[in-house]
Amino acid sequence: MGQRAAHIAIVGVCASGKTVLAEALRLHGYDARTPAQEHSYSPKMWRSRSRPGLLIYLDAEPDTINHRLRRADWNEELVAEQRRRLADARAHCDLYLPTDGLSEAQVLERVLAFLEGAA
């Protein structure tokens, strides 16, 4: 099957979900990848480094994120920086999708529906 869309970059806090989604999208003929070291870049840098046609952000619900940010090795400055980065990502991605409570199949279904609508 040939490529169906320009390069799709999948980023966000949902680590295993990004890999699974990228693989599933490739099986559907999309050029989808997860950028290396994406956690250290802003959306502007994701766009300039990987030059995606579409940028998809897989996120967790706020309660899940807040739970992760309460880890002992995080201080208030790191928490504030991470929240700023997440807000920036949400504002600059083509598709922002919270994934808590969704199965891998449901995430794929929602992304495919978005991609078909964007075509």
Phi and psi restraints in degrees (range 20) as a CNS / XPLOR table:
assign (resid 1 and name C) (resid 2 and name N)
       (resid 2 and name CA) (resid 2 and name C) 1.0 -78.1 20.0 2
assign (resid 2 and name N) (resid 2 and name CA)
       (resid 2 and name C) (resid 3 and name N) 1.0 172.0 20.0 2
assign (resid 2 and name C) (resid 3 and name N)
       (resid 3 and name CA) (resid 3 and name C) 1.0 -69.3 20.0 2
assign (resid 3 and name N) (resid 3 and name CA)
       (resid 3 and name C) (resid 4 and name N) 1.0 135.7 20.0 2
assign (resid 3 and name C) (resid 4 and name N)
       (resid 4 and name CA) (resid 4 and name C) 1.0 -101.7 20.0 2
assign (resid 4 and name N) (resid 4 and name CA)
       (resid 4 and name C) (resid 5 and name N) 1.0 -17.0 20.0 2
assign (resid 4 and name C) (resid 5 and name N)
       (resid 5 and name CA) (resid 5 and name C) 1.0 -155.6 20.0 2
assign (resid 5 and name N) (resid 5 and name CA)
       (resid 5 and name C) (resid 6 and name N) 1.0 164.4 20.0 2
assign (resid 5 and name C) (resid 6 and name N)
       (resid 6 and name CA) (resid 6 and name C) 1.0 -60.2 20.0 2
assign (resid 6 and name N) (resid 6 and name CA)
       (resid 6 and name C) (resid 7 and name N) 1.0 166.0 20.0 2
assign (resid 6 and name C) (resid 7 and name N)
       (resid 7 and name CA) (resid 7 and name C) 1.0 -48.2 20.0 2
assign (resid 7 and name N) (resid 7 and name CA)
       (resid 7 and name C) (resid 8 and name N) 1.0 131.1 20.0 2
assign (resid 7 and name C) (resid 8 and name N)
       (resid 8 and name CA) (resid 8 and name C) 1.0 -111.6 20.0 2
assign (resid 8 and name N) (resid 8 and name CA)
       (resid 8 and name C) (resid 9 and name N) 1.0 124.3 20.0 2
assign (resid 8 and name C) (resid 9 and name N)
       (resid 9 and name CA) (resid 9 and name C) 1.0 -100.8 20.0 2
assign (resid 9 and name N) (resid 9 and name CA)
       (resid 9 and name C) (resid 10 and name N) 1.0 131.7 20.0 2
assign (resid 9 and name C) (resid 10 and name N)
       (resid 10 and name CA) (resid 10 and name C) 1.0 -113.9 20.0 2
assign (resid 10 and name N) (resid 10 and name CA)
       (resid 10 and name C) (resid 11 and name N) 1.0 119.8 20.0 2
assign (resid 10 and name C) (resid 11 and name N)
       (resid 11 and name CA) (resid 11 and name C) 1.0 -130.7 20.0 2
assign (resid 11 and name N) (resid 11 and name CA)
       (resid 11 and name C) (resid 12 and name N) 1.0 174.6 20.0 2
assign (resid 11 and name C) (resid 12 and name N)
       (resid 12 and name CA) (resid 12 and name C) 1.0 130.8 20.0 2
assign (resid 12 and name N) (resid 12 and name CA)
       (resid 12 and name C) (resid 13 and name N) 1.0 -173.2 20.0 2
assign (resid 12 and name C) (resid 13 and name N)
       (resid 13 and name CA) (resid 13 and name C) 1.0 -87.3 20.0 2
assign (resid 13 and name N) (resid 13 and name CA)
       (resid 13 and name C) (resid 14 and name N) 1.0 -7.8 20.0 2
assign (resid 13 and name C) (resid 14 and name N)
       (resid 14 and name CA) (resid 14 and name C) 1.0 -91.5 20.0 2
assign (resid 14 and name N) (resid 14 and name CA)
       (resid 14 and name C) (resid 15 and name N) 1.0 81.8 20.0 2
assign (resid 14 and name C) (resid 15 and name N)
       (resid 15 and name CA) (resid 15 and name C) 1.0 -56.9 20.0 2
assign (resid 15 and name N) (resid 15 and name CA)
       (resid 15 and name C) (resid 16 and name N) 1.0 -59.0 20.0 2
assign (resid 15 and name C) (resid 16 and name N)
       (resid 16 and name CA) (resid 16 and name C) 1.0 -68.0 20.0 2
assign (resid 16 and name N) (resid 16 and name CA)
       (resid 16 and name C) (resid 17 and name N) 1.0 -33.9 20.0 2
assign (resid 16 and name C) (resid 17 and name N)
       (resid 17 and name CA) (resid 17 and name C) 1.0 -63.5 20.0 2
assign (resid 17 and name N) (resid 17 and name CA)
       (resid 17 and name C) (resid 18 and name N) 1.0 -34.1 20.0 2
assign (resid 17 and name C) (resid 18 and name N)
       (resid 18 and name CA) (resid 18 and name C) 1.0 -64.4 20.0 2
assign (resid 18 and name N) (resid 18 and name CA)
       (resid 18 and name C) (resid 19 and name N) 1.0 -45.1 20.0 2
assign (resid 18 and name C) (resid 19 and name N)
       (resid 19 and name CA) (resid 19 and name C) 1.0 -64.9 20.0 2
assign (resid 19 and name N) (resid 19 and name CA)
       (resid 19 and name C) (resid 20 and name N) 1.0 -45.6 20.0 2
assign (resid 19 and name C) (resid 20 and name N)
       (resid 20 and name CA) (resid 20 and name C) 1.0 -61.5 20.0 2
assign (resid 20 and name N) (resid 20 and name CA)
       (resid 20 and name C) (resid 21 and name N) 1.0 -45.1 20.0 2
assign (resid 20 and name C) (resid 21 and name N)
       (resid 21 and name CA) (resid 21 and name C) 1.0 -64.3 20.0 2
assign (resid 21 and name N) (resid 21 and name CA)
       (resid 21 and name C) (resid 22 and name N) 1.0 -44.2 20.0 2
assign (resid 21 and name C) (resid 22 and name N)
       (resid 22 and name CA) (resid 22 and name C) 1.0 -59.0 20.0 2
assign (resid 22 and name N) (resid 22 and name CA)
       (resid 22 and name C) (resid 23 and name N) 1.0 -44.4 20.0 2
assign (resid 22 and name C) (resid 23 and name N)
       (resid 23 and name CA) (resid 23 and name C) 1.0 -63.3 20.0 2
assign (resid 23 and name N) (resid 23 and name CA)
       (resid 23 and name C) (resid 24 and name N) 1.0 -43.7 20.0 2
assign (resid 23 and name C) (resid 24 and name N)
       (resid 24 and name CA) (resid 24 and name C) 1.0 -64.7 20.0 2
assign (resid 24 and name N) (resid 24 and name CA)
       (resid 24 and name C) (resid 25 and name N) 1.0 -41.5 20.0 2
assign (resid 24 and name C) (resid 25 and name N)
       (resid 25 and name CA) (resid 25 and name C) 1.0 -65.4 20.0 2
assign (resid 25 and name N) (resid 25 and name CA)
       (resid 25 and name C) (resid 26 and name N) 1.0 -38.1 20.0 2
assign (resid 25 and name C) (resid 26 and name N)
       (resid 26 and name CA) (resid 26 and name C) 1.0 -61.6 20.0 2
assign (resid 26 and name N) (resid 26 and name CA)
       (resid 26 and name C) (resid 27 and name N) 1.0 -38.2 20.0 2
assign (resid 26 and name C) (resid 27 and name N)
       (resid 27 and name CA) (resid 27 and name C) 1.0 -63.8 20.0 2
assign (resid 27 and name N) (resid 27 and name CA)
       (resid 27 and name C) (resid 28 and name N) 1.0 -25.2 20.0 2
assign (resid 27 and name C) (resid 28 and name N)
       (resid 28 and name CA) (resid 28 and name C) 1.0 -91.8 20.0 2
assign (resid 28 and name N) (resid 28 and name CA)
       (resid 28 and name C) (resid 29 and name N) 1.0 8.8 20.0 2
assign (resid 28 and name C) (resid 29 and name N)
       (resid 29 and name CA) (resid 29 and name C) 1.0 90.8 20.0 2
assign (resid 29 and name N) (resid 29 and name CA)
       (resid 29 and name C) (resid 30 and name N) 1.0 10.7 20.0 2
assign (resid 29 and name C) (resid 30 and name N)
       (resid 30 and name CA) (resid 30 and name C) 1.0 -95.7 20.0 2
assign (resid 30 and name N) (resid 30 and name CA)
       (resid 30 and name C) (resid 31 and name N) 1.0 146.9 20.0 2
assign (resid 30 and name C) (resid 31 and name N)
       (resid 31 and name CA) (resid 31 and name C) 1.0 -88.4 20.0 2
assign (resid 31 and name N) (resid 31 and name CA)
       (resid 31 and name C) (resid 32 and name N) 1.0 88.8 20.0 2
assign (resid 31 and name C) (resid 32 and name N)
       (resid 32 and name CA) (resid 32 and name C) 1.0 -118.0 20.0 2
assign (resid 32 and name N) (resid 32 and name CA)
       (resid 32 and name C) (resid 33 and name N) 1.0 136.4 20.0 2
assign (resid 32 and name C) (resid 33 and name N)
       (resid 33 and name CA) (resid 33 and name C) 1.0 -144.2 20.0 2
assign (resid 33 and name N) (resid 33 and name CA)
       (resid 33 and name C) (resid 34 and name N) 1.0 162.0 20.0 2
assign (resid 33 and name C) (resid 34 and name N)
       (resid 34 and name CA) (resid 34 and name C) 1.0 -108.9 20.0 2
assign (resid 34 and name N) (resid 34 and name CA)
       (resid 34 and name C) (resid 35 and name N) 1.0 121.3 20.0 2
assign (resid 34 and name C) (resid 35 and name N)
       (resid 35 and name CA) (resid 35 and name C) 1.0 -62.5 20.0 2
assign (resid 35 and name N) (resid 35 and name CA)
       (resid 35 and name C) (resid 36 and name N) 1.0 142.8 20.0 2
assign (resid 35 and name C) (resid 36 and name N)
       (resid 36 and name CA) (resid 36 and name C) 1.0 -68.8 20.0 2
assign (resid 36 and name N) (resid 36 and name CA)
       (resid 36 and name C) (resid 37 and name N) 1.0 142.6 20.0 2
assign (resid 36 and name C) (resid 37 and name N)
       (resid 37 and name CA) (resid 37 and name C) 1.0 52.6 20.0 2
assign (resid 37 and name N) (resid 37 and name CA)
       (resid 37 and name C) (resid 38 and name N) 1.0 34.3 20.0 2
assign (resid 37 and name C) (resid 38 and name N)
       (resid 38 and name CA) (resid 38 and name C) 1.0 -61.7 20.0 2
assign (resid 38 and name N) (resid 38 and name CA)
       (resid 38 and name C) (resid 39 and name N) 1.0 -25.3 20.0 2
assign (resid 38 and name C) (resid 39 and name N)
       (resid 39 and name CA) (resid 39 and name C) 1.0 -63.5 20.0 2
assign (resid 39 and name N) (resid 39 and name CA)
       (resid 39 and name C) (resid 40 and name N) 1.0 -20.2 20.0 2
assign (resid 39 and name C) (resid 40 and name N)
       (resid 40 and name CA) (resid 40 and name C) 1.0 -96.7 20.0 2
assign (resid 40 and name N) (resid 40 and name CA)
       (resid 40 and name C) (resid 41 and name N) 1.0 3.1 20.0 2
assign (resid 40 and name C) (resid 41 and name N)
       (resid 41 and name CA) (resid 41 and name C) 1.0 -115.9 20.0 2
assign (resid 41 and name N) (resid 41 and name CA)
       (resid 41 and name C) (resid 42 and name N) 1.0 152.8 20.0 2
assign (resid 41 and name C) (resid 42 and name N)
       (resid 42 and name CA) (resid 42 and name C) 1.0 -85.6 20.0 2
assign (resid 42 and name N) (resid 42 and name CA)
       (resid 42 and name C) (resid 43 and name N) 1.0 166.6 20.0 2
assign (resid 42 and name C) (resid 43 and name N)
       (resid 43 and name CA) (resid 43 and name C) 1.0 -55.5 20.0 2
assign (resid 43 and name N) (resid 43 and name CA)
       (resid 43 and name C) (resid 44 and name N) 1.0 -36.6 20.0 2
assign (resid 43 and name C) (resid 44 and name N)
       (resid 44 and name CA) (resid 44 and name C) 1.0 -59.8 20.0 2
assign (resid 44 and name N) (resid 44 and name CA)
       (resid 44 and name C) (resid 45 and name N) 1.0 -41.2 20.0 2
assign (resid 44 and name C) (resid 45 and name N)
       (resid 45 and name CA) (resid 45 and name C) 1.0 -70.6 20.0 2
assign (resid 45 and name N) (resid 45 and name CA)
       (resid 45 and name C) (resid 46 and name N) 1.0 -36.6 20.0 2
assign (resid 45 and name C) (resid 46 and name N)
       (resid 46 and name CA) (resid 46 and name C) 1.0 -58.5 20.0 2
assign (resid 46 and name N) (resid 46 and name CA)
       (resid 46 and name C) (resid 47 and name N) 1.0 -43.3 20.0 2
assign (resid 46 and name C) (resid 47 and name N)
       (resid 47 and name CA) (resid 47 and name C) 1.0 -65.8 20.0 2
assign (resid 47 and name N) (resid 47 and name CA)
       (resid 47 and name C) (resid 48 and name N) 1.0 -42.0 20.0 2
assign (resid 47 and name C) (resid 48 and name N)
       (resid 48 and name CA) (resid 48 and name C) 1.0 -74.8 20.0 2
assign (resid 48 and name N) (resid 48 and name CA)
       (resid 48 and name C) (resid 49 and name N) 1.0 -33.2 20.0 2
assign (resid 48 and name C) (resid 49 and name N)
       (resid 49 and name CA) (resid 49 and name C) 1.0 -78.8 20.0 2
assign (resid 49 and name N) (resid 49 and name CA)
       (resid 49 and name C) (resid 50 and name N) 1.0 -46.7 20.0 2
assign (resid 49 and name C) (resid 50 and name N)
       (resid 50 and name CA) (resid 50 and name C) 1.0 -101.6 20.0 2
assign (resid 50 and name N) (resid 50 and name CA)
       (resid 50 and name C) (resid 51 and name N) 1.0 -10.2 20.0 2
assign (resid 50 and name C) (resid 51 and name N)
       (resid 51 and name CA) (resid 51 and name C) 1.0 44.9 20.0 2
assign (resid 51 and name N) (resid 51 and name CA)
       (resid 51 and name C) (resid 52 and name N) 1.0 55.1 20.0 2
assign (resid 51 and name C) (resid 52 and name N)
       (resid 52 and name CA) (resid 52 and name C) 1.0 -75.3 20.0 2
assign (resid 52 and name N) (resid 52 and name CA)
       (resid 52 and name C) (resid 53 and name N) 1.0 152.2 20.0 2
assign (resid 52 and name C) (resid 53 and name N)
       (resid 53 and name CA) (resid 53 and name C) 1.0 -74.5 20.0 2
assign (resid 53 and name N) (resid 53 and name CA)
       (resid 53 and name C) (resid 54 and name N) 1.0 -32.9 20.0 2
assign (resid 53 and name C) (resid 54 and name N)
       (resid 54 and name CA) (resid 54 and name C) 1.0 -136.7 20.0 2
assign (resid 54 and name N) (resid 54 and name CA)
       (resid 54 and name C) (resid 55 and name N) 1.0 143.1 20.0 2
assign (resid 54 and name C) (resid 55 and name N)
       (resid 55 and name CA) (resid 55 and name C) 1.0 -118.7 20.0 2
assign (resid 55 and name N) (resid 55 and name CA)
       (resid 55 and name C) (resid 56 and name N) 1.0 116.6 20.0 2
assign (resid 55 and name C) (resid 56 and name N)
       (resid 56 and name CA) (resid 56 and name C) 1.0 -108.5 20.0 2
assign (resid 56 and name N) (resid 56 and name CA)
       (resid 56 and name C) (resid 57 and name N) 1.0 130.2 20.0 2
assign (resid 56 and name C) (resid 57 and name N)
       (resid 57 and name CA) (resid 57 and name C) 1.0 -113.5 20.0 2
assign (resid 57 and name N) (resid 57 and name CA)
       (resid 57 and name C) (resid 58 and name N) 1.0 114.3 20.0 2
assign (resid 57 and name C) (resid 58 and name N)
       (resid 58 and name CA) (resid 58 and name C) 1.0 -93.5 20.0 2
assign (resid 58 and name N) (resid 58 and name CA)
       (resid 58 and name C) (resid 59 and name N) 1.0 123.2 20.0 2
assign (resid 58 and name C) (resid 59 and name N)
       (resid 59 and name CA) (resid 59 and name C) 1.0 -124.7 20.0 2
assign (resid 59 and name N) (resid 59 and name CA)
       (resid 59 and name C) (resid 60 and name N) 1.0 167.1 20.0 2
assign (resid 59 and name C) (resid 60 and name N)
       (resid 60 and name CA) (resid 60 and name C) 1.0 -102.6 20.0 2
assign (resid 60 and name N) (resid 60 and name CA)
       (resid 60 and name C) (resid 61 and name N) 1.0 162.8 20.0 2
assign (resid 60 and name C) (resid 61 and name N)
       (resid 61 and name CA) (resid 61 and name C) 1.0 -67.1 20.0 2
assign (resid 61 and name N) (resid 61 and name CA)
       (resid 61 and name C) (resid 62 and name N) 1.0 155.8 20.0 2
assign (resid 61 and name C) (resid 62 and name N)
       (resid 62 and name CA) (resid 62 and name C) 1.0 -53.0 20.0 2
assign (resid 62 and name N) (resid 62 and name CA)
       (resid 62 and name C) (resid 63 and name N) 1.0 -38.2 20.0 2
assign (resid 62 and name C) (resid 63 and name N)
       (resid 63 and name CA) (resid 63 and name C) 1.0 -63.3 20.0 2
assign (resid 63 and name N) (resid 63 and name CA)
       (resid 63 and name C) (resid 64 and name N) 1.0 -39.9 20.0 2
assign (resid 63 and name C) (resid 64 and name N)
       (resid 64 and name CA) (resid 64 and name C) 1.0 -66.3 20.0 2
assign (resid 64 and name N) (resid 64 and name CA)
       (resid 64 and name C) (resid 65 and name N) 1.0 -44.1 20.0 2
assign (resid 64 and name C) (resid 65 and name N)
       (resid 65 and name CA) (resid 65 and name C) 1.0 -62.6 20.0 2
assign (resid 65 and name N) (resid 65 and name CA)
       (resid 65 and name C) (resid 66 and name N) 1.0 -46.1 20.0 2
assign (resid 65 and name C) (resid 66 and name N)
       (resid 66 and name CA) (resid 66 and name C) 1.0 -61.0 20.0 2
assign (resid 66 and name N) (resid 66 and name CA)
       (resid 66 and name C) (resid 67 and name N) 1.0 -38.4 20.0 2
assign (resid 66 and name C) (resid 67 and name N)
       (resid 67 and name CA) (resid 67 and name C) 1.0 -61.8 20.0 2
assign (resid 67 and name N) (resid 67 and name CA)
       (resid 67 and name C) (resid 68 and name N) 1.0 -44.4 20.0 2
assign (resid 67 and name C) (resid 68 and name N)
       (resid 68 and name CA) (resid 68 and name C) 1.0 -64.1 20.0 2
assign (resid 68 and name N) (resid 68 and name CA)
       (resid 68 and name C) (resid 69 and name N) 1.0 -36.4 20.0 2
assign (resid 68 and name C) (resid 69 and name N)
       (resid 69 and name CA) (resid 69 and name C) 1.0 -75.1 20.0 2
assign (resid 69 and name N) (resid 69 and name CA)
       (resid 69 and name C) (resid 70 and name N) 1.0 -11.3 20.0 2
assign (resid 69 and name C) (resid 70 and name N)
       (resid 70 and name CA) (resid 70 and name C) 1.0 -85.7 20.0 2
assign (resid 70 and name N) (resid 70 and name CA)
       (resid 70 and name C) (resid 71 and name N) 1.0 7.9 20.0 2
assign (resid 70 and name C) (resid 71 and name N)
       (resid 71 and name CA) (resid 71 and name C) 1.0 -58.3 20.0 2
assign (resid 71 and name N) (resid 71 and name CA)
       (resid 71 and name C) (resid 72 and name N) 1.0 150.5 20.0 2
assign (resid 71 and name C) (resid 72 and name N)
       (resid 72 and name CA) (resid 72 and name C) 1.0 -62.6 20.0 2
assign (resid 72 and name N) (resid 72 and name CA)
       (resid 72 and name C) (resid 73 and name N) 1.0 -28.5 20.0 2
assign (resid 72 and name C) (resid 73 and name N)
       (resid 73 and name CA) (resid 73 and name C) 1.0 -86.9 20.0 2
assign (resid 73 and name N) (resid 73 and name CA)
       (resid 73 and name C) (resid 74 and name N) 1.0 6.7 20.0 2
assign (resid 73 and name C) (resid 74 and name N)
       (resid 74 and name CA) (resid 74 and name C) 1.0 -105.2 20.0 2
assign (resid 74 and name N) (resid 74 and name CA)
       (resid 74 and name C) (resid 75 and name N) 1.0 132.2 20.0 2
assign (resid 74 and name C) (resid 75 and name N)
       (resid 75 and name CA) (resid 75 and name C) 1.0 -104.4 20.0 2
assign (resid 75 and name N) (resid 75 and name CA)
       (resid 75 and name C) (resid 76 and name N) 1.0 175.2 20.0 2
assign (resid 75 and name C) (resid 76 and name N)
       (resid 76 and name CA) (resid 76 and name C) 1.0 -59.4 20.0 2
assign (resid 76 and name N) (resid 76 and name CA)
       (resid 76 and name C) (resid 77 and name N) 1.0 -36.0 20.0 2
assign (resid 76 and name C) (resid 77 and name N)
       (resid 77 and name CA) (resid 77 and name C) 1.0 -64.8 20.0 2
assign (resid 77 and name N) (resid 77 and name CA)
       (resid 77 and name C) (resid 78 and name N) 1.0 -43.9 20.0 2
assign (resid 77 and name C) (resid 78 and name N)
       (resid 78 and name CA) (resid 78 and name C) 1.0 -65.5 20.0 2
assign (resid 78 and name N) (resid 78 and name CA)
       (resid 78 and name C) (resid 79 and name N) 1.0 -40.0 20.0 2
assign (resid 78 and name C) (resid 79 and name N)
       (resid 79 and name CA) (resid 79 and name C) 1.0 -62.8 20.0 2
assign (resid 79 and name N) (resid 79 and name CA)
       (resid 79 and name C) (resid 80 and name N) 1.0 -45.3 20.0 2
assign (resid 79 and name C) (resid 80 and name N)
       (resid 80 and name CA) (resid 80 and name C) 1.0 -63.0 20.0 2
assign (resid 80 and name N) (resid 80 and name CA)
       (resid 80 and name C) (resid 81 and name N) 1.0 -41.5 20.0 2
assign (resid 80 and name C) (resid 81 and name N)
       (resid 81 and name CA) (resid 81 and name C) 1.0 -64.4 20.0 2
assign (resid 81 and name N) (resid 81 and name CA)
       (resid 81 and name C) (resid 82 and name N) 1.0 -43.0 20.0 2
assign (resid 81 and name C) (resid 82 and name N)
       (resid 82 and name CA) (resid 82 and name C) 1.0 -65.0 20.0 2
assign (resid 82 and name N) (resid 82 and name CA)
       (resid 82 and name C) (resid 83 and name N) 1.0 -41.3 20.0 2
assign (resid 82 and name C) (resid 83 and name N)
       (resid 83 and name CA) (resid 83 and name C) 1.0 -63.5 20.0 2
assign (resid 83 and name N) (resid 83 and name CA)
       (resid 83 and name C) (resid 84 and name N) 1.0 -39.7 20.0 2
assign (resid 83 and name C) (resid 84 and name N)
       (resid 84 and name CA) (resid 84 and name C) 1.0 -63.1 20.0 2
assign (resid 84 and name N) (resid 84 and name CA)
       (resid 84 and name C) (resid 85 and name N) 1.0 -43.9 20.0 2
assign (resid 84 and name C) (resid 85 and name N)
       (resid 85 and name CA) (resid 85 and name C) 1.0 -63.5 20.0 2
assign (resid 85 and name N) (resid 85 and name CA)
       (resid 85 and name C) (resid 86 and name N) 1.0 -42.2 20.0 2
assign (resid 85 and name C) (resid 86 and name N)
       (resid 86 and name CA) (resid 86 and name C) 1.0 -65.4 20.0 2
assign (resid 86 and name N) (resid 86 and name CA)
       (resid 86 and name C) (resid 87 and name N) 1.0 -41.3 20.0 2
assign (resid 86 and name C) (resid 87 and name N)
       (resid 87 and name CA) (resid 87 and name C) 1.0 -63.4 20.0 2
assign (resid 87 and name N) (resid 87 and name CA)
       (resid 87 and name C) (resid 88 and name N) 1.0 -41.2 20.0 2
assign (resid 87 and name C) (resid 88 and name N)
       (resid 88 and name CA) (resid 88 and name C) 1.0 -63.4 20.0 2
assign (resid 88 and name N) (resid 88 and name CA)
       (resid 88 and name C) (resid 89 and name N) 1.0 -42.7 20.0 2
assign (resid 88 and name C) (resid 89 and name N)
       (resid 89 and name CA) (resid 89 and name C) 1.0 -61.8 20.0 2
assign (resid 89 and name N) (resid 89 and name CA)
       (resid 89 and name C) (resid 90 and name N) 1.0 -45.3 20.0 2
assign (resid 89 and name C) (resid 90 and name N)
       (resid 90 and name CA) (resid 90 and name C) 1.0 -58.7 20.0 2
assign (resid 90 and name N) (resid 90 and name CA)
       (resid 90 and name C) (resid 91 and name N) 1.0 -38.0 20.0 2
assign (resid 90 and name C) (resid 91 and name N)
       (resid 91 and name CA) (resid 91 and name C) 1.0 -75.0 20.0 2
assign (resid 91 and name N) (resid 91 and name CA)
       (resid 91 and name C) (resid 92 and name N) 1.0 -22.7 20.0 2
assign (resid 91 and name C) (resid 92 and name N)
       (resid 92 and name CA) (resid 92 and name C) 1.0 -114.1 20.0 2
assign (resid 92 and name N) (resid 92 and name CA)
       (resid 92 and name C) (resid 93 and name N) 1.0 3.4 20.0 2
assign (resid 92 and name C) (resid 93 and name N)
       (resid 93 and name CA) (resid 93 and name C) 1.0 -94.6 20.0 2
assign (resid 93 and name N) (resid 93 and name CA)
       (resid 93 and name C) (resid 94 and name N) 1.0 152.9 20.0 2
assign (resid 93 and name C) (resid 94 and name N)
       (resid 94 and name CA) (resid 94 and name C) 1.0 -71.9 20.0 2
assign (resid 94 and name N) (resid 94 and name CA)
       (resid 94 and name C) (resid 95 and name N) 1.0 -36.0 20.0 2
assign (resid 94 and name C) (resid 95 and name N)
       (resid 95 and name CA) (resid 95 and name C) 1.0 -135.9 20.0 2
assign (resid 95 and name N) (resid 95 and name CA)
       (resid 95 and name C) (resid 96 and name N) 1.0 122.2 20.0 2
assign (resid 95 and name C) (resid 96 and name N)
       (resid 96 and name CA) (resid 96 and name C) 1.0 -109.4 20.0 2
assign (resid 96 and name N) (resid 96 and name CA)
       (resid 96 and name C) (resid 97 and name N) 1.0 121.3 20.0 2
assign (resid 96 and name C) (resid 97 and name N)
       (resid 97 and name CA) (resid 97 and name C) 1.0 -133.6 20.0 2
assign (resid 97 and name N) (resid 97 and name CA)
       (resid 97 and name C) (resid 98 and name N) 1.0 108.3 20.0 2
assign (resid 97 and name C) (resid 98 and name N)
       (resid 98 and name CA) (resid 98 and name C) 1.0 -67.4 20.0 2
assign (resid 98 and name N) (resid 98 and name CA)
       (resid 98 and name C) (resid 99 and name N) 1.0 134.7 20.0 2
assign (resid 98 and name C) (resid 99 and name N)
       (resid 99 and name CA) (resid 99 and name C) 1.0 -110.4 20.0 2
assign (resid 99 and name N) (resid 99 and name CA)
       (resid 99 and name C) (resid 100 and name N) 1.0 -7.2 20.0 2
assign (resid 99 and name C) (resid 100 and name N)
       (resid 100 and name CA) (resid 100 and name C) 1.0 -58.1 20.0 2
assign (resid 100 and name N) (resid 100 and name CA)
       (resid 100 and name C) (resid 101 and name N) 1.0 136.0 20.0 2
assign (resid 100 and name C) (resid 101 and name N)
       (resid 101 and name CA) (resid 101 and name C) 1.0 80.6 20.0 2
assign (resid 101 and name N) (resid 101 and name CA)
       (resid 101 and name C) (resid 102 and name N) 1.0 -2.7 20.0 2
assign (resid 101 and name C) (resid 102 and name N)
       (resid 102 and name CA) (resid 102 and name C) 1.0 -104.1 20.0 2
assign (resid 102 and name N) (resid 102 and name CA)
       (resid 102 and name C) (resid 103 and name N) 1.0 140.3 20.0 2
assign (resid 102 and name C) (resid 103 and name N)
       (resid 103 and name CA) (resid 103 and name C) 1.0 -77.8 20.0 2
assign (resid 103 and name N) (resid 103 and name CA)
       (resid 103 and name C) (resid 104 and name N) 1.0 166.9 20.0 2
assign (resid 103 and name C) (resid 104 and name N)
       (resid 104 and name CA) (resid 104 and name C) 1.0 -58.6 20.0 2
assign (resid 104 and name N) (resid 104 and name CA)
       (resid 104 and name C) (resid 105 and name N) 1.0 -39.5 20.0 2
assign (resid 104 and name C) (resid 105 and name N)
       (resid 105 and name CA) (resid 105 and name C) 1.0 -64.4 20.0 2
assign (resid 105 and name N) (resid 105 and name CA)
       (resid 105 and name C) (resid 106 and name N) 1.0 -39.3 20.0 2
assign (resid 105 and name C) (resid 106 and name N)
       (resid 106 and name CA) (resid 106 and name C) 1.0 -67.8 20.0 2
assign (resid 106 and name N) (resid 106 and name CA)
       (resid 106 and name C) (resid 107 and name N) 1.0 -39.1 20.0 2
assign (resid 106 and name C) (resid 107 and name N)
       (resid 107 and name CA) (resid 107 and name C) 1.0 -61.8 20.0 2
assign (resid 107 and name N) (resid 107 and name CA)
       (resid 107 and name C) (resid 108 and name N) 1.0 -48.0 20.0 2
assign (resid 107 and name C) (resid 108 and name N)
       (resid 108 and name CA) (resid 108 and name C) 1.0 -59.6 20.0 2
assign (resid 108 and name N) (resid 108 and name CA)
       (resid 108 and name C) (resid 109 and name N) 1.0 -44.5 20.0 2
assign (resid 108 and name C) (resid 109 and name N)
       (resid 109 and name CA) (resid 109 and name C) 1.0 -58.8 20.0 2
assign (resid 109 and name N) (resid 109 and name CA)
       (resid 109 and name C) (resid 110 and name N) 1.0 -44.4 20.0 2
assign (resid 109 and name C) (resid 110 and name N)
       (resid 110 and name CA) (resid 110 and name C) 1.0 -67.6 20.0 2
assign (resid 110 and name N) (resid 110 and name CA)
       (resid 110 and name C) (resid 111 and name N) 1.0 -39.5 20.0 2
assign (resid 110 and name C) (resid 111 and name N)
       (resid 111 and name CA) (resid 111 and name C) 1.0 -68.4 20.0 2
assign (resid 111 and name N) (resid 111 and name CA)
       (resid 111 and name C) (resid 112 and name N) 1.0 -43.5 20.0 2
assign (resid 111 and name C) (resid 112 and name N)
       (resid 112 and name CA) (resid 112 and name C) 1.0 -61.0 20.0 2
assign (resid 112 and name N) (resid 112 and name CA)
       (resid 112 and name C) (resid 113 and name N) 1.0 -40.5 20.0 2
assign (resid 112 and name C) (resid 113 and name N)
       (resid 113 and name CA) (resid 113 and name C) 1.0 -61.5 20.0 2
assign (resid 113 and name N) (resid 113 and name CA)
       (resid 113 and name C) (resid 114 and name N) 1.0 -41.9 20.0 2
assign (resid 113 and name C) (resid 114 and name N)
       (resid 114 and name CA) (resid 114 and name C) 1.0 -63.0 20.0 2
assign (resid 114 and name N) (resid 114 and name CA)
       (resid 114 and name C) (resid 115 and name N) 1.0 -46.4 20.0 2
assign (resid 114 and name C) (resid 115 and name N)
       (resid 115 and name CA) (resid 115 and name C) 1.0 -63.8 20.0 2
assign (resid 115 and name N) (resid 115 and name CA)
       (resid 115 and name C) (resid 116 and name N) 1.0 -39.9 20.0 2
assign (resid 115 and name C) (resid 116 and name N)
       (resid 116 and name CA) (resid 116 and name C) 1.0 -65.0 20.0 2
assign (resid 116 and name N) (resid 116 and name CA)
       (resid 116 and name C) (resid 117 and name N) 1.0 -36.5 20.0 2
assign (resid 116 and name C) (resid 117 and name N)
       (resid 117 and name CA) (resid 117 and name C) 1.0 -72.2 20.0 2
assign (resid 117 and name N) (resid 117 and name CA)
       (resid 117 and name C) (resid 118 and name N) 1.0 -28.1 20.0 2
assign (resid 117 and name C) (resid 118 and name N)
       (resid 118 and name CA) (resid 118 and name C) 1.0 -82.8 20.0 2
assign (resid 118 and name N) (resid 118 and name CA)
       (resid 118 and name C) (resid 119 and name N) 1.0 -15.8 20.0 2
